[in-house]
């Protein structure tokens, strides 16, 4: 199999920067001299392929599998890549779920999570949460413009800020009611 040195270099750079390491820091962490930062620069620019031993050491530093650095898969592990392909979840979400599963004291939490996901109103809840986050955290109310808000506030005979607050509380209330209904069904 032919590997793309640009992809490998981009992965190395991304992971190094995620850990806030300089090229010199990374060199030291994998057992090279700090002066080897130039070599790491060549790796990151795709001009030089790292030695196998150096790749393995970087996998330890970056907490990833070799296939990730080589560009064979997009998540840090093959398992996470496979789960992501089937579920569409982010790598971070997958890591969180796997961490919950690995701790045996979380058995009850997993049972509750199963029941929530299996519940017939789970998708309704997710849609309500999405609408709330989209509409209010991003400050994009379903009202298209200030004129619509003015008309609505006139119809309700209250200030515009009260209309905005009412819409937010209504959204939160729908989410709470759906969660309570789901919990009662446990």
N, C-alpha and C positions, 0 to 999 in steps of 0.2 A: 504494500500500500504506500502510496506517495503522500507525504504530509506537506501541508502548506506552512512554510516558515513564517509568513505574515500573520496567519491565524494564531500560531503558537506564540509569536511575539506579542500580539495584542492581548492574549490571555495572560501572559506573564505580567505585562505592564498593568493590566486592569487589576489583577490580584495583588500585585505589589502596592499599587496606589490605594486599594481598599484597606490594606493594613498600614497605610501611611509610612511605608518604608522607602528610603532612598535606594537608588541602585547599589550604593555602597553598603547600606544596611542589609539588603538582600544577599549581596555577595558574602558578607560575613556569616549570615544565618545558614547558608548552604556550604560553608567551609572554604570559601575562597577568600583571597585577600581583598581589602577594600579597593585596591587599585583595579580589581577585576570589574569594577562598575562599567568600564568601557566595553567589556565583553557582554555584560548584561544589556547594555545599550544596543549592541549589535543583535542580540537575541530579540529584543523588543522591536527593533526595526525590521526584523525578518531577514537580516543579512547573514546570520550565522545560526546554525541549529545547535541547541544545547546538547551536551553529552548526556547519555542515558542516566548516569549516576546523578548528574546535576538535576535532571528532570525529576527523578525520584525524590531527591531532597526538597525540591520546590513543592512537590505534592504534599510532603509533610508540613512544610511551612504554610501552604495555602489551604490545607485540609481538603484536598480534592484527590480524585483518581487520575491516573496518567492519561486515560482516554479524554478527559476534559481538557487538559493542557494541549494534547495533540489535536484537538478539534474534532474528535470522533463523536462527542455528544455535547449538549449545551448547558446542562446542569453540572454541578461539581461531582455528582456520582451517577452511575448508570441507572441505579434504582430510582433516583429522583427524576431523571430524564424520562424513564418509562412511565412513572406515575404522572408526570406533567403531560406526557403525550395522551394519556387516557382521560385525565380529569381537567386539564387546562389550568390547574392551580399553579401559582408561582412557586419557585424553588423555596422561597422563604416560608410560605404557607406549608409546603410539604415538610420542611425541616421542623416546623412547630408541631405538626401532627405526629411526626415520627418521634419527636422528643417526648410528647405526652404518652405515646404508646410504650416507650422504653422504660418509663418510670412505673413500676408495678403498683405504686400507691395511687395511681390515676385511673384505676379500673372503673370506679364509679363515674368519673368524668367522661370516660369513653362510652359508657353505657348511656349517659345522658345525651352525649353528642350523637350517638347512633339514633336515639329516639327523635331528637330534633330533626336530623337529616331525613329520616324515614317518614316524618309526619307529613300528611297531605297538604298542610299549609306552609311548609318550609319554603317553597318557591315564592309564595305570596309574601312571606316575611322578608326574604332577600330582596324582592322587588321594592317593597316599602322602604327598606333601609337604603337601597340604592337611590331611590327617588329623593329621600330625605337628604342624603349626603350630596347628591347632585344639585338639588334645588337650593339647599340652605347653606351648606358649607362652602359651596362655590358661588353663592349669592346669585343664583339663577332661578328666580321664582318662576312658576309656570305662567305668570303674568308677563306678557311679551314686552311691554314698554310702560313708561311712566303714565301715559294716558290711560291705559287699562287700570293701573293702580288707582288713579284719580277717580275714574268712573266707579270702581268697586268701593272705594272709601266713601264716595258720595252716596252710593246705593245703601251702604250699611250705616251711613251717617256717623262716621268715625274717622280719626286721622289715619293717614297712610301707614305710619309706624305701627298702629294698632292692627291694621289689616295684615301686615307682614308678620307680626307676632302671633296673630290668630292662626295664620297658615302654618307657621312653624310648630305651634303647640298641637294643631290638628294632626300634623304629620307624625309627631312624636307619640301622640295618643293612639293613632292607628298601629304603630309599631308595638307599643306596650300592650294593647288589646290582643294583638295576634300572638305575642309571646305568652301572655297569660293563658290564652285559649290552648296553646300548645302544651304548656306546663300542666294545665288541668287534665289534659288527656294522658299524661304519663301514668 
